[in-house]
């Protein structure tokens, strides 16, 4: 197993972990960006899930958005662990099982996002092409079943990446969370190097075709059909629609194309070539850019909707008003409690103070008389 990993990973394309990367300027910048991306993604996706899930009436669009935000929240929530990996000098310290789970979350989001974006595009295409059918059969129950099917397919596609993920101990002492293609060897005779190469290529092209090319073609085809049918009906396409279409396609390409490009370069590059080494260095940056899709999706699909933006602002203002009302109420209650306690204490202390003052005066008089008698 180790032979396969070192021959196909370290010697071919993956540069050795560097413990000083966390202290370099580029390492600090990368860690800061990952932390920033994670914070923004978690906050905005939680906000969308809260508003769309509890304050918006259930519709087909809201079901799509809820599933997309859930997938993006899952991805951005796993990003801090990758940040920790970088901060530790590119060494994995959280165990083998969590290495597989964390990596699987990244690939699960990749498949779910691609499938959901394609499904949303097809949904809009059907609404324009078959309005009568959409009015009769397009409902939240059907969309809910489609979303369950999408998650199931994405989980099935993620299983190979979970199976072949492992923690690899390097002689330098660092631990990598990466592929180990020699796991679960076939029962018959086989060549280890050929087996690992075949598995590596299969996983790379599987991601490229299922998570990128097919969804991208569906998205482009759907919006071309929508634009064509609207123009035939004489409907003027709104600027918001054109902007949304261009933004979705461009964002999807910019976020995921670099990752898949570097993956294919890594797989097809000859062993020890400069192209393979360049691909291994660029793949880390490309993976970070891929996470940006989970941050930009809510902005494109949710914040472009004026009604939903108003609901989000109303929800935030309602939350702030509730918090301020609770704080003011608590402050008022404390003040009233403090005033009542002061009043009660003053009333209780008044006789005692008078008695003490009187006794002190009498004591002073007695002391004074005693002193005078002694003097005489």
C-alpha positions as CSV (number, residue, x, y, z in Angstrom):
1,X,0.0,0.0,0.0
2,X,2.7,2.4,0.9
3,X,4.6,1.6,-2.3
4,X,1.7,2.5,-4.4
5,X,1.1,5.8,-2.6
6,X,4.7,6.9,-2.7
7,X,5.2,6.0,-6.3
8,X,2.0,7.5,-7.6
9,X,1.7,10.5,-5.3
10,X,4.9,11.8,-3.9
11,X,7.2,10.9,-6.8
12,X,4.7,12.0,-9.4
13,X,2.8,15.1,-8.4
14,X,2.2,15.8,-4.8
15,X,4.8,17.8,-3.1
16,X,6.0,16.8,0.3
17,X,4.3,18.5,3.3
18,X,6.2,21.5,4.6
19,X,6.0,22.2,8.3
20,X,7.1,25.8,7.7
21,X,4.2,26.6,5.4
22,X,2.0,27.8,8.3
23,X,4.7,30.4,9.3
24,X,5.3,31.7,5.8
25,X,3.5,34.7,4.5
26,X,1.6,32.7,1.8
27,X,0.7,30.1,4.5
28,X,-0.7,32.8,6.8
29,X,-2.6,34.4,3.9
30,X,-4.1,31.0,2.9
31,X,-5.1,30.2,6.5
32,X,-6.7,33.7,6.9
33,X,-8.7,33.3,3.6
34,X,-9.9,29.9,4.6
35,X,-11.1,31.2,8.0
36,X,-12.8,34.2,6.3
37,X,-14.5,32.0,3.7
38,X,-15.7,29.6,6.4
39,X,-17.1,32.3,8.6
40,X,-18.9,34.1,5.7
41,X,-20.3,30.8,4.3
42,X,-21.5,29.5,7.7
43,X,-23.2,32.8,8.6
44,X,-25.0,33.4,5.3
45,X,-26.1,29.8,4.8
46,X,-27.4,29.6,8.4
47,X,-29.2,32.9,7.8
48,X,-30.8,31.5,4.6
49,X,-31.8,28.2,6.2
50,X,-33.4,30.1,9.2
51,X,-35.3,32.6,7.0
52,X,-36.3,30.3,4.2
53,X,-37.0,27.4,6.6
54,X,-39.1,29.2,9.2
55,X,-40.3,32.5,7.7
56,X,-41.0,31.8,4.1
57,X,-44.0,29.9,2.8
58,X,-43.1,26.4,1.3
59,X,-42.7,26.7,-2.4
60,X,-40.8,24.8,-5.1
61,X,-38.1,27.5,-5.2
62,X,-37.7,27.5,-1.4
63,X,-37.2,23.7,-1.4
64,X,-34.4,24.1,-4.0
65,X,-32.8,26.8,-2.0
66,X,-33.0,24.9,1.3
67,X,-31.2,21.9,-0.1
68,X,-28.6,24.0,-1.8
69,X,-28.0,26.0,1.4
70,X,-27.8,22.8,3.4
71,X,-25.1,21.4,1.1
72,X,-23.2,24.7,1.1
73,X,-23.4,24.9,4.9
74,X,-22.0,21.3,5.2
75,X,-19.1,22.3,3.0
76,X,-18.3,25.6,4.7
77,X,-18.6,23.9,8.1
78,X,-15.8,21.4,7.1
79,X,-13.5,24.2,5.9
80,X,-12.1,25.0,9.4
81,X,-10.7,21.5,9.6
82,X,-8.8,22.1,6.4
83,X,-7.6,25.4,7.9
84,X,-6.3,23.4,10.9
85,X,-4.6,21.0,8.6
86,X,-2.7,23.9,7.0
87,X,-2.0,25.6,10.3
88,X,-0.4,22.3,11.5
89,X,2.1,22.4,8.7
90,X,0.1,20.3,6.3
91,X,-0.1,17.4,8.6
92,X,-3.4,15.6,9.6
93,X,-3.9,15.1,13.3
94,X,-7.6,14.2,13.6
95,X,-7.4,10.5,12.8
96,X,-8.1,8.3,9.8
97,X,-11.9,8.0,10.2
98,X,-12.4,11.8,10.4
99,X,-10.0,12.2,7.5
100,X,-12.4,10.1,5.3
101,X,-15.5,11.9,6.6
102,X,-14.0,15.4,6.1
103,X,-12.9,14.5,2.6
104,X,-16.2,12.9,1.7
105,X,-18.0,16.1,2.8
106,X,-16.1,18.1,0.2
107,X,-16.9,15.6,-2.6
108,X,-20.5,15.3,-1.4
109,X,-21.0,19.0,-1.7
110,X,-19.3,18.9,-5.1
111,X,-21.8,16.4,-6.5
112,X,-24.9,17.8,-4.7
113,X,-24.2,21.3,-5.9
114,X,-23.7,20.2,-9.5
115,X,-26.8,18.0,-9.4
116,X,-28.9,20.7,-7.7
117,X,-27.8,23.5,-10.0
118,X,-28.6,21.3,-13.0
119,X,-32.0,20.4,-11.5
120,X,-32.9,24.0,-10.8
121,X,-32.0,24.9,-14.4
122,X,-34.2,22.1,-15.8
123,X,-37.0,23.1,-13.5
124,X,-37.0,26.7,-14.9
125,X,-36.8,25.3,-18.4
126,X,-39.9,23.1,-17.8
127,X,-41.8,26.0,-16.4
128,X,-41.2,28.0,-19.6
129,X,-41.6,25.1,-22.1
130,X,-44.5,23.2,-20.4
131,X,-46.4,25.7,-18.3
132,X,-49.6,23.7,-18.1
133,X,-47.7,20.5,-17.0
134,X,-45.8,22.6,-14.5
135,X,-48.9,24.0,-13.0
136,X,-50.6,20.6,-12.7
137,X,-47.6,18.4,-11.6
138,X,-44.9,20.7,-10.3
139,X,-45.3,20.8,-6.5
140,X,-43.2,20.7,-3.4
141,X,-43.8,16.9,-2.9
142,X,-42.3,16.1,-6.3
143,X,-39.4,18.5,-5.8
144,X,-38.8,17.0,-2.3
145,X,-38.5,13.5,-3.8
146,X,-36.2,14.8,-6.5
147,X,-34.0,16.4,-3.8
148,X,-33.9,13.1,-1.9
149,X,-32.9,11.3,-5.1
150,X,-30.1,13.9,-5.7
151,X,-28.7,13.4,-2.2
152,X,-28.8,9.6,-2.6
153,X,-27.0,9.8,-5.9
154,X,-24.4,12.2,-4.5
155,X,-23.8,9.8,-1.6
156,X,-23.3,6.9,-3.9
157,X,-20.9,8.9,-6.0
158,X,-19.0,9.9,-2.9
159,X,-18.5,6.3,-1.6
160,X,-15.4,5.6,-3.7
161,X,-13.7,8.7,-2.4
162,X,-14.4,7.6,1.1
163,X,-13.2,4.1,0.5
164,X,-9.8,5.1,-1.0
165,X,-9.1,8.0,1.4
166,X,-6.6,7.3,4.1
167,X,-3.9,8.9,6.4
168,X,-0.4,8.3,5.1
169,X,2.6,8.5,7.4
170,X,5.6,10.0,5.8
171,X,9.2,9.2,6.9
172,X,9.6,12.9,7.8
173,X,6.9,12.5,10.5
174,X,4.1,14.4,8.8
175,X,0.7,12.7,8.1
176,X,-1.2,13.3,4.9
177,X,-5.0,12.9,4.4
178,X,-4.9,11.7,0.8
179,X,-5.8,8.8,-1.4
180,X,-4.5,5.3,-0.9
181,X,-5.4,3.5,-4.1
182,X,-4.0,0.2,-3.1
183,X,-6.7,-0.4,-0.5
184,X,-9.0,-3.4,-1.2
185,X,-6.9,-5.1,-3.9
186,X,-8.6,-7.5,-6.3
187,X,-8.5,-11.3,-5.5
188,X,-6.8,-12.2,-8.7
189,X,-3.3,-11.4,-9.9
190,X,-2.6,-7.7,-10.6
191,X,0.1,-5.1,-11.1
192,X,0.1,-2.7,-8.2
193,X,1.3,0.4,-10.1
194,X,-1.2,-0.3,-12.9
195,X,-4.1,-0.8,-10.5
196,X,-3.4,2.4,-8.6
197,X,-3.1,4.4,-11.9
198,X,-6.4,3.0,-13.2
199,X,-8.2,3.9,-9.9
200,X,-6.7,7.3,-9.8
201,X,-7.8,8.1,-13.4
202,X,-11.2,6.6,-12.8
203,X,-11.9,8.8,-9.8
204,X,-10.6,11.9,-11.5
205,X,-12.7,11.5,-14.7
206,X,-15.7,10.5,-12.6
207,X,-15.6,13.9,-10.8
208,X,-15.0,15.7,-14.0
209,X,-17.9,14.2,-15.9
210,X,-20.5,13.8,-13.2
211,X,-19.9,16.8,-11.0
212,X,-18.8,19.3,-13.7
213,X,-19.3,18.6,-17.4
214,X,-22.8,17.1,-17.3
215,X,-24.2,19.8,-14.8
216,X,-22.6,22.6,-16.8
217,X,-24.0,21.3,-20.1
218,X,-27.5,21.0,-18.5
219,X,-27.3,24.5,-17.1
220,X,-26.2,26.1,-20.4
221,X,-28.7,24.1,-22.5
222,X,-31.6,24.9,-20.1
223,X,-31.0,28.6,-20.2
224,X,-30.5,28.6,-23.9
225,X,-33.9,26.9,-24.3
226,X,-35.5,29.3,-21.8
227,X,-34.1,32.3,-23.7
228,X,-35.2,30.9,-27.0
229,X,-38.8,30.3,-25.9
230,X,-39.1,33.7,-24.3
231,X,-37.9,35.4,-27.5
232,X,-40.4,33.3,-29.6
233,X,-43.3,34.4,-27.4
234,X,-42.2,38.0,-27.7
235,X,-41.4,38.2,-24.0
236,X,-38.7,40.7,-23.2
237,X,-36.1,39.1,-21.0
238,X,-35.5,41.2,-17.9
239,X,-32.0,42.4,-17.0
240,X,-32.2,40.5,-13.7
241,X,-32.8,37.2,-15.6
242,X,-29.9,37.8,-18.0
243,X,-27.6,38.8,-15.1
244,X,-28.6,35.7,-13.1
245,X,-28.0,33.3,-16.0
246,X,-24.6,34.8,-16.8
247,X,-23.6,34.9,-13.1
248,X,-24.6,31.2,-12.5
249,X,-22.7,29.9,-15.5
250,X,-19.6,32.0,-15.0
251,X,-19.5,31.3,-11.3
252,X,-19.9,27.6,-11.7
253,X,-17.1,27.5,-14.3
254,X,-14.7,29.8,-12.4
255,X,-15.1,27.9,-9.1
256,X,-14.8,24.3,-10.3
257,X,-13.0,24.4,-13.7
258,X,-9.5,25.1,-12.1
259,X,-9.9,22.2,-9.7
260,X,-10.9,19.7,-12.4
261,X,-8.2,21.1,-14.7
262,X,-5.4,20.5,-12.2
263,X,-6.8,17.1,-11.3
264,X,-6.7,16.0,-15.0
265,X,-3.2,17.5,-15.3
266,X,-2.0,15.6,-12.3
267,X,-3.5,12.3,-13.6
268,X,-2.2,12.5,-17.2
269,X,1.2,14.1,-16.4
270,X,4.2,11.7,-16.7
271,X,5.8,10.6,-13.4
272,X,8.1,13.3,-12.0
273,X,7.4,15.9,-14.7
274,X,7.2,19.6,-14.0
275,X,3.6,19.6,-15.2
276,X,2.7,17.2,-12.4
277,X,4.5,19.2,-9.8
278,X,2.8,22.4,-11.0
279,X,-0.6,20.7,-10.8
280,X,0.0,19.5,-7.3
281,X,0.8,23.0,-6.1
282,X,-2.1,24.5,-8.0
283,X,-4.6,22.0,-6.8
284,X,-4.6,23.3,-3.2
285,X,-5.5,26.8,-4.5
286,X,-8.1,25.3,-6.8
287,X,-9.7,23.4,-4.0
288,X,-10.0,26.7,-2.0
289,X,-11.6,28.4,-5.0
290,X,-14.0,25.4,-5.2
291,X,-15.2,26.3,-1.7
292,X,-16.1,29.8,-3.0
293,X,-19.0,28.2,-4.9
294,X,-20.7,27.5,-1.5
295,X,-20.4,31.2,-0.6
296,X,-21.5,32.6,-3.9
297,X,-24.5,30.3,-4.5
298,X,-26.6,32.0,-1.8
299,X,-25.8,35.4,-3.2
300,X,-26.8,34.4,-6.7
301,X,-29.9,32.4,-6.0
302,X,-31.2,34.1,-2.8
303,X,-30.0,37.6,-2.4
304,X,-30.9,38.4,-6.1
305,X,-34.6,37.9,-5.0
306,X,-35.9,41.3,-3.7
307,X,-38.8,39.7,-1.7
308,X,-36.4,37.3,0.1
309,X,-34.0,40.1,0.8
310,X,-36.8,42.1,2.4
311,X,-37.8,39.1,4.5
312,X,-34.2,38.6,5.6
313,X,-33.9,42.3,6.6
314,X,-37.3,42.0,8.4
315,X,-36.1,38.9,10.2
316,X,-32.8,40.5,11.3
317,X,-34.6,43.6,12.5
318,X,-37.2,41.5,14.3
319,X,-34.4,39.6,16.0
320,X,-32.6,42.7,17.0
321,X,-35.8,44.3,18.3
322,X,-36.5,41.2,20.3
323,X,-33.0,41.1,21.8
324,X,-33.1,44.8,22.6
325,X,-36.6,44.5,24.0
326,X,-35.4,41.6,26.2
327,X,-32.4,43.6,27.3
328,X,-34.4,46.7,28.0
329,X,-37.0,44.6,29.9
330,X,-34.3,43.0,31.9
331,X,-32.6,46.3,32.6
332,X,-36.0,47.8,33.7
333,X,-36.7,44.8,35.8
334,X,-33.4,45.0,37.5
335,X,-33.7,48.7,38.1
336,X,-37.2,48.3,39.6
337,X,-36.0,45.4,41.7
338,X,-33.0,47.5,42.9
339,X,-35.2,50.5,43.6
340,X,-37.7,48.4,45.6
341,X,-34.9,46.8,47.5
342,X,-33.3,50.2,48.3
343,X,-36.7,51.5,49.5
344,X,-37.3,48.5,51.7
345,X,-33.8,48.7,53.1
346,X,-34.1,52.4,53.8
347,X,-37.4,51.8,55.6
348,X,-35.9,49.0,57.6
349,X,-32.8,51.0,58.5
350,X,-34.5,54.2,59.5
351,X,-35.5,53.2,63.1
352,X,-32.2,51.5,63.6
353,X,-30.3,54.5,62.5
354,X,-32.3,56.8,64.8
355,X,-31.8,54.5,67.7
356,X,-28.1,54.2,67.0
357,X,-27.8,58.0,66.7
358,X,-29.7,58.5,70.0
359,X,-27.6,55.9,71.8
360,X,-24.5,57.5,70.5
361,X,-25.6,60.9,71.7
362,X,-26.5,59.5,75.1
363,X,-23.2,57.6,75.2
364,X,-21.3,60.8,74.4
365,X,-23.1,62.6,77.2
366,X,-22.5,59.8,79.6
367,X,-18.9,59.6,78.6
368,X,-18.6,63.3,78.9
369,X,-20.1,63.3,82.4
370,X,-17.9,60.5,83.5
371,X,-14.9,62.3,82.3
372,X,-15.9,65.5,84.1
373,X,-16.5,63.7,87.4
374,X,-13.1,62.1,87.1
375,X,-11.5,65.4,86.4
376,X,-13.0,66.8,89.5
